[in-house]
Amino acid sequence: MKKDVSSIEAALRQYLPQRDDYIRTVVDSMEYSLMAGGKRIRPMLALAFSKLCGGSEEAVMPFACAVEMIHTYSLIHDDLPCMDNDDTRRGKPTNHKVFGEAAALLGGDGLLTLAFETLVCEQARRLNGAEKCAEAVSVLAKCAGAVGMIGGQIIDLESEGKQADHEILRIMDKKKTGALINAACQMGCISAGASEEQRKAAEQYAYHIGIAFQIVDDILDVTSDETTLGKPIGSDAENHKSTYVSLLGLDECRKISAELTEKAINALGTFEGDISELVNFAHYLLHRNQ
């Protein structure tokens, strides 16, 4: 995983636009959040599924970087005063605290558009072919858009101050968190030329670890501390949001997240290759402390 993170971060830096005196501020804003660390879960999943299906790291890397750019832009916008109004992210001041709201907004927009430029860059087209690049664009756009991540975000905003039930949380998290995780897994499969059966298995893996990931996030928002998490804790309660913990309690949440992790692992039975990396990754996400 550490090796993958190093490769991903080196590639991300290469895809950032060249600075000049006119656009320096927005590129600085983009770089500040894109290179601020993080677990790199989504690009690592793209690499892992490509490897499992016989693909190459070089070919899938533009797809992996694109999904991380989308994730990062969503965090910049999520932290803005009009959304969650958070002051810290990954142990550092949030983008708008450093660059101001306008530059943060544009930095997020810059990463959003750079993601699709990266999906069809020369390296991506040369190593994957135009057809796979086009499919990757379609998958990422759908998962990041109104029926995916953005749809989940609007459900989240409109649920503030209301008693949302378990089903609403599941739908919200499938979109807000799970959609980009699914995009990462699918794009790894696309790059490697995976079969339809393998694509469906990857979707099941993504769905189950996506919901488990969010439940663990809700647990950590109650049990962890800001230094460990690198972001404010207790913000869900402050914003009067329903969470899995507030609805089900800590013990039940721990049980459900473990069950979902096992379902994700079971979905990998379709693959003939070495699934140990993805099995270990699922357990890592379940037992993480940040």
C-alpha positions as CSV (number, residue, x, y, z in Angstrom):
1,M,0.0,0.0,0.0
2,K,2.8,2.4,0.8
3,K,4.4,1.7,-2.6
4,D,1.1,2.3,-4.3
5,V,0.6,5.6,-2.4
6,S,4.0,6.8,-3.5
7,S,3.3,6.0,-7.1
8,I,-0.1,7.7,-7.0
9,E,1.2,10.9,-5.4
10,A,4.1,11.2,-7.9
11,A,1.6,10.8,-10.8
12,L,-0.9,13.3,-9.2
13,R,1.8,15.9,-9.0
14,Q,2.7,15.4,-12.7
15,Y,-0.9,16.0,-13.8
16,L,-1.2,19.4,-12.1
17,P,-1.1,22.4,-14.5
18,Q,2.1,24.4,-15.0
19,R,1.9,27.7,-13.0
20,D,2.3,31.1,-14.5
21,D,1.8,34.5,-12.9
22,Y,-1.9,34.6,-14.1
23,I,-3.2,31.3,-12.7
24,R,-0.7,30.7,-9.8
25,T,-3.4,31.2,-7.1
26,V,-5.8,28.6,-8.4
27,V,-3.1,26.0,-9.1
28,D,-1.7,26.6,-5.6
29,S,-5.2,26.0,-4.3
30,M,-5.6,22.8,-6.3
31,E,-2.2,21.5,-5.2
32,Y,-2.7,22.4,-1.6
33,S,-5.6,20.0,-1.2
34,L,-4.6,17.4,-3.8
35,M,-1.2,16.8,-2.2
36,A,-2.4,17.1,1.4
37,G,-2.1,13.4,2.1
38,G,-5.0,11.2,2.8
39,K,-5.5,7.5,2.6
40,R,-5.7,7.4,-1.3
41,I,-8.4,4.7,-1.0
42,R,-10.0,5.3,-4.4
43,P,-6.9,5.3,-6.5
44,M,-5.5,2.3,-4.7
45,L,-8.7,0.4,-5.4
46,A,-8.4,1.3,-9.1
47,L,-4.8,-0.1,-9.1
48,A,-5.8,-3.2,-7.1
49,F,-8.7,-4.2,-9.4
50,S,-6.6,-3.6,-12.5
51,K,-3.8,-5.8,-11.2
52,L,-6.3,-8.5,-10.2
53,C,-7.8,-8.5,-13.7
54,G,-4.4,-8.6,-15.4
55,G,-4.0,-4.9,-16.2
56,S,-0.9,-2.7,-15.9
57,E,-0.3,0.0,-13.3
58,E,0.9,2.5,-15.9
59,A,-2.3,2.1,-18.0
60,V,-4.7,2.5,-15.1
61,M,-2.8,5.4,-13.3
62,P,-4.6,8.2,-15.2
63,F,-7.9,6.7,-14.2
64,A,-6.8,6.3,-10.6
65,C,-5.6,9.9,-10.4
66,A,-8.8,11.2,-12.0
67,V,-11.0,9.6,-9.3
68,E,-8.7,11.1,-6.6
69,M,-9.1,14.6,-8.2
70,I,-12.9,14.2,-8.1
71,H,-12.7,13.1,-4.4
72,T,-10.5,16.0,-3.5
73,Y,-12.6,18.6,-5.2
74,S,-15.6,17.3,-3.3
75,L,-13.8,17.7,0.0
76,I,-12.8,21.4,-0.8
77,H,-16.5,22.2,-1.6
78,D,-17.8,20.1,1.3
79,D,-15.7,22.2,3.8
80,L,-17.0,25.6,2.5
81,P,-19.1,27.8,4.8
82,C,-22.2,27.1,2.6
83,M,-21.8,23.4,3.2
84,D,-20.2,22.0,6.4
85,N,-18.1,25.1,7.3
86,D,-15.1,23.1,8.6
87,D,-11.8,24.7,9.5
88,T,-9.5,21.6,9.3
89,R,-9.0,18.8,6.9
90,R,-6.3,16.1,7.1
91,G,-4.8,18.0,10.1
92,K,-4.4,21.2,8.1
93,P,-6.5,24.4,7.6
94,T,-9.2,23.8,5.0
95,N,-8.6,25.2,1.6
96,H,-10.9,28.2,2.0
97,K,-9.1,29.1,5.3
98,V,-5.9,29.4,3.3
99,F,-6.9,30.8,0.0
100,G,-10.3,32.4,0.6
101,E,-13.7,31.1,-0.4
102,A,-13.6,32.2,-4.1
103,A,-10.2,30.6,-4.8
104,A,-11.2,27.5,-2.9
105,L,-14.3,27.2,-5.0
106,L,-12.3,27.7,-8.2
107,G,-9.6,25.2,-7.0
108,G,-12.3,22.6,-6.6
109,D,-13.7,23.4,-10.0
110,G,-10.1,23.1,-11.4
111,L,-9.7,19.6,-10.0
112,L,-13.1,18.6,-11.3
113,T,-12.3,19.5,-14.8
114,L,-8.7,18.3,-14.6
115,A,-10.0,14.8,-13.7
116,F,-11.7,14.5,-17.1
117,E,-8.7,16.0,-18.9
118,T,-6.6,13.3,-17.2
119,L,-8.9,10.5,-18.3
120,V,-8.3,11.3,-21.9
121,C,-4.7,12.4,-21.7
122,E,-2.1,11.1,-24.2
123,Q,-0.9,8.4,-21.7
124,A,-4.4,7.2,-21.1
125,R,-5.3,7.0,-24.8
126,R,-2.1,5.3,-25.8
127,L,-2.2,2.6,-23.1
128,N,-5.9,2.0,-22.8
129,G,-7.3,3.0,-26.2
130,A,-10.0,5.6,-26.9
131,E,-12.9,3.2,-26.2
132,K,-11.8,2.4,-22.7
133,C,-11.1,6.1,-22.0
134,A,-14.6,7.0,-23.2
135,E,-16.1,4.3,-20.9
136,A,-14.1,5.6,-18.0
137,V,-15.3,9.1,-18.6
138,S,-18.9,7.9,-18.6
139,V,-18.5,5.8,-15.4
140,L,-16.8,8.6,-13.5
141,A,-19.2,11.3,-14.7
142,K,-22.2,9.3,-13.6
143,C,-20.8,8.3,-10.3
144,A,-19.7,11.9,-9.5
145,G,-22.9,13.6,-10.7
146,A,-26.4,14.1,-9.7
147,V,-27.3,10.4,-9.5
148,G,-24.1,9.7,-7.6
149,M,-21.9,11.7,-5.2
150,I,-23.7,15.1,-5.8
151,G,-27.0,13.4,-5.3
152,G,-25.8,12.0,-2.0
153,Q,-24.6,15.4,-0.9
154,I,-28.0,17.1,-1.5
155,I,-29.7,14.3,0.5
156,D,-27.2,15.0,3.3
157,L,-27.8,18.7,3.3
158,E,-31.6,18.3,3.2
159,S,-31.5,15.8,6.1
160,E,-30.0,18.3,8.5
161,G,-32.2,18.9,11.5
162,K,-34.5,16.0,10.5
163,Q,-34.8,12.4,11.8
164,A,-33.6,10.4,8.7
165,D,-34.3,6.7,8.9
166,H,-31.9,3.9,8.1
167,E,-33.0,3.5,4.5
168,I,-32.4,7.2,3.8
169,L,-28.9,6.9,5.2
170,R,-28.2,3.8,3.1
171,I,-29.3,5.6,-0.1
172,M,-27.4,8.7,0.8
173,D,-24.2,6.8,1.6
174,K,-24.4,4.6,-1.5
175,K,-24.4,7.8,-3.5
176,K,-22.2,10.2,-1.5
177,T,-19.5,7.7,-0.5
178,G,-20.1,4.5,-2.4
179,A,-20.4,5.9,-5.9
180,L,-16.8,7.1,-6.2
181,I,-15.5,3.9,-4.6
182,N,-17.5,2.0,-7.2
183,A,-16.1,4.3,-9.9
184,A,-12.6,3.5,-8.8
185,C,-13.2,-0.3,-8.8
186,Q,-15.0,-0.1,-12.2
187,M,-12.2,1.9,-13.9
188,G,-9.6,-0.5,-12.7
189,C,-11.7,-3.3,-14.3
190,I,-12.2,-1.2,-17.5
191,S,-8.5,-0.5,-17.9
192,A,-7.7,-4.3,-17.6
193,G,-10.5,-5.4,-19.9
194,A,-12.3,-7.3,-17.2
195,S,-15.4,-9.5,-17.9
196,E,-18.9,-8.4,-17.2
197,E,-19.0,-11.0,-14.3
198,Q,-15.9,-9.5,-12.8
199,R,-17.3,-6.0,-13.2
200,K,-20.5,-7.0,-11.3
201,A,-18.4,-8.6,-8.5
202,A,-16.3,-5.4,-8.3
203,E,-19.5,-3.4,-7.9
204,Q,-20.6,-5.6,-5.1
205,Y,-17.3,-5.3,-3.3
206,A,-17.5,-1.5,-3.7
207,Y,-21.0,-1.3,-2.5
208,H,-20.4,-3.2,0.7
209,I,-17.1,-1.5,1.7
210,G,-18.6,1.9,0.8
211,I,-21.4,1.5,3.3
212,A,-19.0,-0.1,5.9
213,F,-16.6,2.8,5.3
214,Q,-19.3,5.4,6.2
215,I,-20.5,3.5,9.2
216,V,-16.9,3.4,10.5
217,D,-16.7,7.2,9.8
218,D,-19.8,7.7,11.9
219,I,-18.2,5.6,14.7
220,L,-15.0,7.6,14.6
221,D,-16.9,10.9,14.7
222,V,-18.1,9.8,18.2
223,T,-15.1,7.8,19.5
224,S,-12.0,9.5,18.1
225,D,-10.4,12.9,18.5
226,E,-9.6,15.7,16.2
227,T,-5.8,15.2,16.3
228,T,-6.1,11.5,15.2
229,L,-8.8,12.1,12.6
230,G,-7.3,15.4,11.2
231,K,-10.7,17.0,11.0
232,P,-13.4,18.1,13.5
233,I,-15.3,15.5,15.5
234,G,-18.8,15.7,16.6
235,S,-19.8,17.8,13.6
236,D,-22.7,15.4,12.7
237,A,-24.3,16.1,16.1
238,E,-23.6,19.8,15.8
239,N,-25.4,19.9,12.5
240,H,-28.2,17.8,13.8
241,K,-27.6,15.0,11.3
242,S,-28.9,11.5,11.7
243,T,-26.1,8.9,11.6
244,Y,-25.8,5.1,11.9
245,V,-24.5,5.6,15.4
246,S,-27.4,7.9,16.5
247,L,-30.0,5.5,15.0
248,L,-28.4,2.1,15.9
249,G,-25.8,2.6,18.6
250,L,-22.1,1.8,18.6
251,D,-22.3,-1.9,19.2
252,E,-24.8,-2.5,16.4
253,C,-22.7,-0.3,14.0
254,R,-19.6,-2.3,14.7
255,K,-21.5,-5.5,14.0
256,I,-23.0,-4.3,10.8
257,S,-19.7,-2.8,9.4
258,A,-18.0,-6.2,10.1
259,E,-20.8,-8.1,8.3
260,L,-20.6,-5.7,5.3
261,T,-16.8,-6.2,5.1
262,E,-17.3,-10.0,5.0
263,K,-19.9,-9.6,2.2
264,A,-17.4,-7.5,0.3
265,I,-14.7,-10.1,0.6
266,N,-17.1,-12.9,-0.4
267,A,-17.9,-10.9,-3.6
268,L,-14.2,-11.5,-4.6
269,G,-14.8,-15.2,-5.1
270,T,-15.5,-14.6,-8.8
271,F,-11.9,-13.7,-9.4
272,E,-9.2,-16.3,-10.1
273,G,-6.2,-14.2,-9.2
274,D,-4.7,-13.3,-5.8
275,I,-7.4,-11.5,-3.9
276,S,-5.4,-11.1,-0.7
277,E,-4.6,-7.4,-1.3
278,L,-8.2,-6.5,-1.6
279,V,-9.1,-8.7,1.4
280,N,-6.5,-7.0,3.5
281,F,-7.7,-3.6,2.2
282,A,-11.2,-4.3,3.3
283,H,-10.0,-5.3,6.8
284,Y,-7.8,-2.2,6.9
285,L,-10.8,0.1,6.2
286,L,-12.9,-1.7,8.8
287,H,-10.2,-1.3,11.6
288,R,-8.8,2.1,10.7
289,N,-8.6,4.8,13.4
290,Q,-8.8,7.8,11.0
